[in-house]
Amino acid sequence: MTTASSLSCPTVPLSNGLQIPILGLGTSHHGGYSHDAVLYALRECGVRHIDTAKRYGCEAQLGKALQESGVPRKDLWLTTKLWPGDYGYTTTKKACLDSCSRLGVEYLDLYLMHWPDSMVPGQLNREIRADTWRALEELYEEGVCRAIGVSNFLVPHLQQLKQDCTVVPHVNQVEYHPFQQPEELVKYCRQEGIVFEGYCPLAKGQALSHPTVLKLAHKYRHTPAQICIRWSLQNGVVTIPKSTKHERIAENCHVFGFQLDLPDMAALGRLHDGRHMSWDPTYVE
């Protein structure tokens, strides 16, 4: 891993040679976006990796914050996602350009298919995913997307995509926290050169009150949130905690000045119980 200057944030190499910051700021819908919080993250905390999606409905607002921040576009890593309602070759191309327009940028650093289910009755998910991915490959070749990937895809979805397409996804963004550790998926991604990115690292707050997490927070003199994020980072997972509160964003960024011992990493690893805080793609064909 190399170091990005702003936050002294390590980066992880993608298979095409680009470097994605291992820590970013997530956004979401249902009150998960704050203009002031994004500005604070960029200006005061040195965050350079921002994750969003068309689904969240905040791309235009985020675009204004990015412009207002004064941070040069070349210094940012910007990810957004394609919603299944736009899947398909032609509609994917248009949706990507529309996202760029809302965000006020000429290119995306990473563009993800948001979900493996195409949600189109009577049509095979696999075929629609393949048509959609073909559009992403062209957007990648054209430079509109510097990297392309998927989100919430499991091993069978990735295997099908590999058989049907040319470019292997650069990233797979999946729910990842102490209670949800999809080790088979992590292993497969790493075997195939796909960077594994985790969202929901605090298990929507449920991990913060677990006795093991509290014990380690006391031991290391860091907050429970910092323990969870540090655990994820030490597992080599690109991590995008969400927050709209200044103090929480600052807290979530202060995770590079300490390291969890191997026995403590293992203790957190034993907390897996399979629970999902978000969508479960297990039954998507």
Secondary structure, 3 states (H helix, E strand, C coil): CCEECCCCEEEEECCCCCEEECECEECCCCCCCCHHHHHHHHHCCCCCEEECCHHHCCHHHHHHHHHHHCCCHHHCEEEEEECHHHCCHHHHHHHHHHHHHHHCCCCECEEEECCCCCCCCCCCHHHHHHHHHHHHHHHHHHCCECCEEEECCCHHHHHHHHHHCCCCCCEEEEECECCECCHHHHHHHHHCCCEEEEECCCHHHHHHHCHHHHHHHHHHCCCHHHHHHHHHHHCCCEECCECCCHHHHHHHHCCCCCCCCHHHHHHHHCCCCCCCCCCCHHHCC
